[in-house]
Amino acid sequence: MQKKLKISDKRLKEINDLLLDPDNVLVQDLLAVVEKHGGVDEINKKAAESGKFDNLVKRLEKQNPAYVKDLEWLTRERDKGSFVSVADYRKAVLGGKKVKFDERFPVTLEVSSLQYFPFLIAEAKQAIEQSELMPGRYIRVRCMKEQEKDGDLLATAAAMDIVGATWCETLDTKGTDGSNVHLGGPATITGYFGGVGQPNDYPLKWADEFLYYYTNYGVRQVLNINPGTVLVGYMLHKLGIKNEVKISVFMGNDNPYAVLWTLMAARLLSAEDGSTPLIGFNFSNSVNNQTIEKCSGVREALGLADNVRFEHHITETYKSIVRQPYDRHGELVDLAKGVCNISAKHEGGEVATEITRAHPSDILDYFVPKEDVLKQGLMGAMQQNYLDKHAAVNVSARMLTEAGLSFVAAWNLHK
């Protein structure tokens, strides 16, 4: 019976014929967007140049000199060795206890969302003072045009080079920009169940927006929330663009069959060298460890274990996304014993901390314009929310360490 599932060469030929058909308007429209930005080689050349550290800083000097001073401070502290080493961190956690560490499956420590560059500087100062770990991965959800205007985009991109971390930006074509004219605010929120907001020509707008930030800022990795933009991301890479795709929790990969579909498409549209732009994806918050373990087997069988990171929410914002309490620390420790290439994503603080805050973390804060944040006097509260997430990162790190498991923190800071 199982043999009936084989995809025949005839069906694969039909797909190839469709993709290569010069009259395929879907492909031709995407090619036109690529040509608009200069073609594949020129796009990659511009991105490489724009993303160089020195070039980012030179542009920032004209736009926001105060941020340059922050970057200089961060560089000095890194070079002085002010941040705790992994060995010293382990000693502080374990005391005199002898532990043999399992280094096979290090967990990437991840925080989300780093809305404003000054939050990173505040985090770094606290990490130095309290011998804490800085994450090895950052997710950002702030409006791109807004952070482009105030220098936040340049500063954060440069900071990632200093600390040694991966990061992912969220483009403005994410569904909250009026793409679905029938939807508004919370009163129509259930309408999003029919699609998260990238209808009609939005995959092409998404590609156009990505290529703008890729060529002008070297932003290589962006979030995807829709099967259409995921497919477009795959196609851009297959054309030769050195992009990276990270799939959001809102995509709904909540069972092994959904993951099989996602990974199967990534493999089918991989480049000649076998690479895929799918650098990682968030599971739905509803998945359990058994599902992740089964998905790990699929990922391994398709040769994607090293390429595709499983990103799993360990904490969530206290408001507006999940029923609380939401705490997956213990499950993470069990998972990390046998599943490679996963990251522990911390989107909220510890529940015991969150309930004490006058302004608990709220995912809806991600979509509030900076001007309104300042008018409402919320910047200090939102920075505290971010530092609470940083604390949750360190809870995971401590629990992994106590279990003899390893992690990936900011690799230029924590030797």
C-alpha positions in Angstrom: 0.0 0.0 0.0 2.8 2.4 0.9 4.3 2.1 -2.6 1.3 3.9 -4.0 2.6 7.1 -2.4 5.5 7.3 -4.8 5.6 10.5 -6.8 6.1 9.4 -10.4 8.6 11.0 -12.8 5.6 12.0 -14.9 4.1 14.2 -12.1 7.5 15.8 -11.4 7.8 16.6 -15.1 4.5 18.3 -15.0 5.6 20.5 -12.2 8.9 21.3 -14.0 7.0 22.1 -17.2 4.8 24.5 -15.3 7.7 26.3 -13.6 9.6 26.6 -16.9 6.6 27.6 -19.1 7.4 31.1 -20.5 3.7 31.8 -20.3 3.5 31.1 -16.6 2.5 34.6 -15.3 3.2 33.7 -11.7 6.9 33.0 -12.5 7.2 35.9 -15.0 5.8 38.4 -12.4 8.4 37.3 -9.9 11.2 37.4 -12.4 10.2 41.0 -13.2 10.6 41.9 -9.5 14.1 40.4 -9.5 15.0 42.3 -12.7 13.7 45.6 -11.2 16.4 45.3 -8.5 19.2 44.6 -11.1 19.1 40.8 -11.5 20.5 38.1 -9.3 24.2 38.9 -9.5 23.8 42.6 -9.0 21.4 42.0 -6.1 23.8 39.7 -4.3 26.7 42.2 -4.9 24.8 45.1 -3.5 23.7 43.1 -0.5 27.2 42.0 0.4 28.5 45.6 0.2 25.6 47.1 2.1 25.8 44.6 4.9 29.5 45.2 5.6 30.0 46.4 9.2 32.1 49.4 8.3 29.5 50.5 5.7 26.7 50.2 8.2 28.5 52.3 10.8 29.5 55.0 8.3 25.8 55.4 7.3 24.8 55.4 11.0 27.3 58.2 11.8 25.2 60.5 9.6 21.8 59.3 10.8 22.2 58.7 14.5 25.7 59.3 16.0 24.5 58.4 19.5 23.9 54.8 18.4 27.5 54.8 17.0 28.8 55.6 20.5 26.7 52.7 21.8 28.3 50.3 19.2 31.8 51.6 20.2 31.0 50.8 23.8 29.7 47.4 23.0 32.8 46.6 20.9 35.2 47.8 23.7 33.4 45.6 26.3 33.5 42.6 23.9 37.2 43.1 23.3 37.9 43.6 27.1 36.3 40.2 27.8 33.7 41.9 30.0 31.1 39.2 29.3 31.0 36.0 31.2 32.7 33.0 29.5 30.8 29.8 29.1 33.2 28.0 31.4 32.7 30.6 34.2 29.0 30.6 33.6 28.9 26.9 34.1 31.0 27.1 37.3 28.6 29.8 38.7 25.6 27.6 38.1 27.1 24.3 39.2 29.4 25.4 42.0 31.7 22.5 42.7 29.5 19.9 41.1 31.3 17.9 38.4 29.2 17.5 35.2 30.2 16.0 31.9 28.5 18.1 29.3 26.7 16.6 26.3 27.8 18.9 23.4 26.0 17.1 20.6 22.8 19.1 20.5 23.5 22.7 21.7 20.3 24.8 22.0 20.4 28.3 20.5 19.2 30.8 23.1 16.7 33.1 21.3 14.8 36.2 22.3 11.9 38.0 20.7 11.1 40.7 19.9 14.0 43.1 20.0 11.9 46.1 19.1 14.4 48.9 19.8 18.2 49.0 19.6 18.6 50.7 23.0 17.0 47.6 24.5 20.0 45.6 23.3 22.4 48.0 25.0 20.5 47.8 28.3 20.5 44.0 28.0 24.3 44.0 27.4 24.9 46.2 30.5 22.8 44.0 32.7 24.6 40.9 31.3 28.0 42.3 32.2 26.8 43.4 35.7 25.1 40.2 36.6 27.3 37.7 34.6 24.4 36.7 32.4 24.3 35.3 28.9 23.3 37.3 25.8 21.2 35.3 23.2 22.7 33.8 20.1 19.6 34.7 18.1 17.3 37.7 17.9 13.9 38.1 16.3 12.6 41.6 15.4 9.0 42.7 14.5 9.3 46.5 14.4 8.0 48.5 11.4 10.8 48.4 8.9 10.2 52.0 7.5 10.1 53.3 11.1 13.4 51.7 12.1 15.0 52.6 8.8 14.2 56.3 9.5 15.6 56.5 13.1 18.8 54.4 12.5 17.6 51.4 14.5 17.9 49.1 11.5 21.5 50.1 10.8 22.5 49.9 14.5 21.0 46.5 15.1 22.5 45.0 12.0 25.9 46.3 13.1 25.4 45.1 16.6 24.7 41.5 15.5 28.1 41.5 13.9 29.7 42.7 17.1 28.0 40.2 19.5 27.9 37.2 17.2 24.3 36.3 16.7 21.8 35.5 13.9 18.8 37.7 13.6 15.5 37.9 11.6 13.5 41.0 10.5 9.8 41.1 9.9 8.8 43.0 6.7 6.0 45.5 6.6 4.1 43.3 4.2 3.0 41.1 7.0 -0.8 41.5 7.0 -1.3 44.4 9.4 -0.9 47.0 6.8 -4.5 46.9 5.4 -3.8 44.1 2.9 -7.1 42.5 3.6 -9.6 45.4 3.2 -12.3 43.5 5.1 -10.4 43.3 8.4 -9.8 45.9 11.1 -8.7 45.6 14.7 -9.8 43.1 17.4 -13.5 43.4 16.4 -12.7 41.5 13.2 -9.8 39.4 14.4 -11.5 36.0 13.7 -11.4 37.0 10.0 -7.6 36.4 10.1 -8.4 32.7 10.5 -9.2 32.7 6.8 -5.7 34.0 6.0 -3.1 36.0 7.9 -3.0 38.9 5.5 -0.9 38.5 2.4 -3.6 38.1 -0.3 -3.6 38.7 -4.0 -0.4 40.4 -5.2 1.2 40.6 -1.7 3.8 37.8 -2.3 5.2 40.0 -5.0 5.1 43.1 -2.8 6.8 41.0 -0.1 9.6 40.0 -2.6 10.0 43.6 -3.7 10.3 44.8 -0.1 12.7 42.1 0.8 15.0 42.8 -2.1 15.0 46.5 -1.1 16.2 45.8 2.4 18.6 43.1 1.2 20.3 45.3 -1.3 20.3 48.5 0.8 21.1 47.0 4.3 22.3 43.5 3.8 19.2 42.1 5.6 19.3 38.5 4.6 16.8 36.8 6.8 13.1 37.8 7.0 10.0 36.3 8.5 7.3 34.5 6.5 3.7 34.0 7.6 2.1 32.7 4.4 2.6 29.7 2.1 2.8 32.1 -0.8 5.7 34.1 0.5 7.4 30.9 1.7 7.2 29.6 -1.9 8.5 32.9 -3.3 11.4 32.7 -0.8 12.2 29.2 -2.1 12.0 30.4 -5.7 14.3 33.5 -5.1 16.9 31.2 -3.7 16.7 28.8 -6.5 17.2 31.7 -8.9 20.5 32.3 -7.1 19.7 35.0 -4.5 21.4 34.4 -1.2 18.3 34.9 0.9 17.1 33.2 4.1 13.5 32.4 5.1 12.2 31.9 8.6 8.6 30.8 9.0 6.5 32.3 11.8 4.4 30.6 14.4 1.4 32.2 12.7 2.0 29.8 9.7 0.6 27.0 11.9 3.1 24.2 11.6 1.4 22.3 14.4 1.7 18.6 13.4 4.2 16.3 11.6 2.3 16.3 8.4 2.3 20.1 8.1 6.1 19.9 8.7 6.5 17.2 6.1 4.8 19.5 3.6 7.0 22.4 4.5 10.2 20.5 4.4 9.3 18.5 1.3 8.7 21.7 -0.7 12.0 23.1 0.7 13.9 20.0 -0.6 12.1 20.0 -4.0 13.0 23.6 -4.6 16.5 23.5 -3.2 19.4 24.8 -5.2 21.8 22.7 -7.2 24.2 22.5 -4.3 21.4 21.2 -2.1 21.0 24.4 -0.1 17.6 25.9 0.9 16.7 29.3 2.1 14.6 27.8 4.8 16.9 28.6 7.8 14.3 27.7 10.4 10.6 27.8 11.4 8.5 28.2 14.5 6.3 25.4 15.5 2.8 26.3 16.6 2.6 26.8 20.4 0.3 23.7 20.5 3.0 21.1 19.5 4.3 18.6 22.0 7.7 17.0 22.3 6.6 13.9 20.5 5.6 15.9 17.4 9.0 17.7 17.4 10.8 14.4 17.7 8.9 13.0 14.7 9.6 16.1 12.7 13.3 15.7 13.5 13.2 12.3 11.8 11.6 13.9 8.7 14.2 16.7 8.7 17.1 14.2 9.0 15.7 12.0 6.2 15.6 14.9 3.8 19.1 16.0 4.6 18.0 19.3 6.3 19.1 18.7 9.9 22.0 21.2 9.7 20.1 23.7 7.6 16.7 24.1 9.1 16.5 25.1 12.8 13.5 24.2 14.8 12.4 27.3 16.8 10.2 26.6 19.7 8.5 29.0 22.0 9.5 28.4 25.6 7.8 31.5 27.0 5.2 33.7 25.3 4.0 37.3 25.9 1.8 37.4 28.9 -1.1 39.0 26.9 -2.8 38.6 23.6 -1.5 35.3 22.2 -1.8 32.3 24.5 -3.6 31.2 27.6 -1.4 31.6 30.6 0.5 30.1 32.4 2.7 29.1 29.4 6.0 27.6 30.4 7.9 25.0 28.4 11.3 25.1 30.2 11.0 21.5 31.4 10.0 20.2 28.0 13.0 22.0 26.5 15.4 20.1 28.7 13.9 16.8 27.7 13.8 17.7 24.0 17.5 18.9 24.0 18.7 15.5 24.9 17.9 14.0 21.5 17.0 16.6 19.0 19.6 18.7 17.2 19.5 22.2 15.8 16.7 23.7 17.9 16.4 27.2 19.4 14.6 28.1 22.6 12.6 31.2 21.8 11.6 33.5 24.7 8.8 35.8 23.8 7.8 36.6 27.3 9.2 36.7 30.8 8.7 34.2 33.6 5.0 34.0 34.6 5.9 34.7 38.2 7.5 37.9 37.1 4.9 39.0 34.5 2.1 39.0 37.0 4.0 41.6 39.1 4.3 44.1 36.2 2.0 47.0 35.9 2.4 46.6 32.1 3.0 42.9 31.4 4.4 41.9 28.0 1.8 42.1 25.2 2.3 41.0 21.6 0.1 43.8 20.4 2.8 46.2 21.6 4.9 45.1 18.6 2.5 46.9 16.3 2.3 50.2 18.2 4.2 53.1 16.3 7.1 54.5 18.2 5.5 57.9 18.3 2.5 56.4 20.2 4.8 54.4 22.5 6.5 57.7 23.5 3.2 59.6 23.8 1.8 56.9 26.2 5.1 56.8 28.2 5.5 53.1 27.5 9.1 52.9 26.4 10.4 52.2 29.9 7.8 49.5 30.5 8.5 47.8 27.2 12.2 47.8 27.9 11.5 46.1 31.2 9.4 43.6 29.3 12.3 42.9 27.1 14.7 42.5 30.0 12.2 40.0 31.5 12.5 38.0 28.3 16.3 38.2 28.7 15.9 36.8 32.2 13.8 33.9 30.8 16.6 33.2 28.4 18.9 32.8 31.3 16.5 30.5 33.1 16.6 28.2 30.1 20.4 28.4 30.0 20.6 27.5 33.7 18.3 24.6 33.4 20.2 23.2 30.4 23.5 23.6 32.3 22.2 21.8 35.4 21.1 19.0 33.1 24.6 18.8 31.5 23.3 20.1 28.2 24.9 22.8 26.0 23.7 26.1 24.5 24.6 28.7 21.9 24.8 32.2 23.3 26.2 35.3 21.5 29.4 33.6 20.3 31.6 36.8 20.1 30.8 37.7 23.7 30.8 34.4 25.6 34.0 32.5 24.7 
